[in-house]
């Protein structure tokens, strides 16, 4: 198995050290696996998509406008 070094802020390190019973390597490994699974799903959807970059930009703008309008209520 390979090693990866992860940098964390000092306050997070202190909190992690309070829980020596937790296998943080396993927690991080699981989080990375879950994130990769989500990326693979997104990639497989994207490959099958017929949308153009322009279509995506238009949808992006519509969503952002809708969010902005909703939060200005």
N, C-alpha and C positions, 0 to 999 in steps of 0.2 A: 504494500500500500504506500502511496506517495504522501508527502507532507506538504501542507500549505500553511503559510503564516498569515494570520489575520491581525490587523491593527485595530484596536478599540480605544475609545477615550478612557482616561484614568478612572472616572466615576463608574463607568460600566465594568471595568476590570475589578474594582472594589466590590461591586454588587455580585459579580460572578464568583469571586473568591469566598463569599459568604455561604455559598451552596456547593460545598465540596462533594456532596453526595450525588451531584449531577454530572453525567458524562457529557461535557460541553462539546467534545469532538463529535459525539453521536448526534447531538442536537443540531449542530451546524451542518453535519453531513446530510441529515434528513431534510433540513431546510433547503439546502442546495439541490437535492434530488427533487423536491417538490417544485422548486422554482424552474428547474430544467424541464420537468414534465409540463408545466404551464407554457413554457417557451415552445416546446415541441408541438403542443396543441395549437398555439397561435400560428406557428409556421405552417402547419398542415392546413389550417383554414386559409391562410394567406396565399398558399400555392394554388388552391382551388378557386380563389376569388377572381372574378372578372372585372373588378373595380380598377380604374386607372388611378394614377397618383392624383390627378385633378379631382376625380370623384371623392377620393379620401379627404383631400383638403377641403372640399365643399362640405362634406359631412362633419369634419372637424369644426369648421366655422359655425355650422348650424348648432352643434352640440354646445359649443362654448357660448353662443348667444343665448341658448335656452337656459344654461346654467346661470349665466349672468342675470338674465331676466328673473329667474326663480329666486335668486338670493337678494334681489333688490326689492322684493315684496315687503 
